[in-house]
Amino acid sequence: MNLYEKLVKELSLDNIYENMKYLVEEVGERLSGTKEMKKATDYLCSILQEYGIDACIDHFPMYQSYPGDASLKVTVPEKREIKTRPVCHIESTPDSGIEGELIYLGSGTYEDYQGQDVRGKIVLTDMNWSPGRPEKARIAWEMGAKALIIMNWGKAEDDLIQMGAIKAQWGNPTPDTEKEIVRLTVMSISRRDGEYLAGLCKLGEVKVWLKASASRQWITADQPMGRVCGGKSNGQYILVGSHVDAWGKSAICNASGNALNLELARICQKYREELHRDVVFAFWDGHEIAEGGGSTWYCDHSWKEMNENCIAYINIDNLAIKGTTIPGVEGQPELKQFLMDAIEKVWGVKGQWNHAYKGGGDSSFFGIGVPYISFATEYTEAKLKELNYAFYSPWLHSDSDTIDKIDRELLAGHGRYFLYLLEQLVSSPLVPYDLPALAEDIEGQWKAICARAGRAKTLIEDLEEVFRKYTAALVSLTTLASKQECQELYNKLAILCERQTVMFRSESGRYGQDSCCALQTENPIPALDRAIKKYNQSEVGSHEFYLWETQILKVKNMVYDGLNNSLEYIGLGLSAIK
């Protein structure tokens, strides 16, 4: 048997279900900083240690929030009380509550606000991931809304309330990002009650009274970590993470992920002598309310090792939901072929590709340049429409997120897929980066920027040469991969080039963290795109015009440095073998 066959033969669904059952039924909801969270993390660490893995629990400060009480009443055109819960990291209302006109704005995108004056009004939106909850709140706050009410996804008759948070700032805030935290009252209601309110809004004026509270405070996080050291390791490693903190019963999000992560760790430890790279298993704290708090802390505190040795991050979350049928993977273009081939190998179908942006998973490593991988089966488009685009199930973040919502056979397929990825990543002499695909993506982003540059074209056109040289150099670098004596050099150069991709993945730069679900990161070369938009919208010769012109030049230089650094690395590497 080859290594993958050995790993798959060892996979035990009984082990996975035993650990999942403990987290769901013996622990249940586990918010960061609570005794339930400590019970869960102590358990996970003890299981890792039972497997013989070097494991510990990291403790660190984290900015957290806890929900208080909430009330919601319709006052016009009729009297009715609505069941509600407060979202975390909100601005609490006065004890007397607040009242205002209610206006329904669909998904809560910028387009939904066009032609609407919401200043002093209370906005009602749908829960979907277009945009995500934190971005909905940020937009509502920017537009001057008094409060935001988010109706759950799911079927029209569903009365479940989804819990969550609105702190868009990823990880612990800094003195600068703390100023950007949304100061808005936000609450959640069921789909059934949301459709009732939306229907009232279509008929005429609606007024509501609401009251809500939530805390903001620093706590001490509990984050289990374990490392399997490969017997043939070259010092590089793959990071595998699943978040432990969870709302409701948590089977889908994320006891199934934690249980599978434990099983992957057990299997890797058993066959550790055959691994050519290490595997670090992380059980994140602070995913839900602190928005990537634990994974961001790990990135900041393990920066040197990640920068030098981490070749990929695998995120495990929202697995094997009953009713899902399409194997879907999320990642960066340079991993697309590798990840899609893996779906065909394991699942026997083509699968669904999704470009990874900063969002729901612990995507804390875009800045440092470690590529992101996430996999889970997805609903069909028809099923999504039926569920009002409940991508992660209508049961998410509620007490209905129970083990019976997990499809056992699908979960086995997830296990086989992640084991296949791990086997490939720990065994291949080459890092799995498709450099021509990376070059194509970067060239496409540059062309898109040029197409929308407008009067900023003359400010950025001198980047054309470095883009042309860069894409050509990435393609030429692949010639090293076929020469066995050059494979170590190829890996080092490929990793160095990957570390320089930040300007194509992020707006906040190498050392920052983009806000959760930030729509701007979906645009080409995000920081340059924003500066160009603002510049073109400004009146020529105005104060804002010159501010944004200056910003374009600074971002342009950042882009140049990233590309030119990679060119220098490649040039030095190639000259060394001549």
Order of alpha helices (4+ residues) and beta strands (2+ residues): alpha-alpha-alpha-beta-beta-beta-beta-beta-alpha-beta-alpha-beta-beta-alpha-beta-beta-beta-alpha-beta-alpha-alpha-beta-beta-alpha-beta-beta-alpha-alpha-alpha-alpha-alpha-alpha-alpha-alpha-alpha
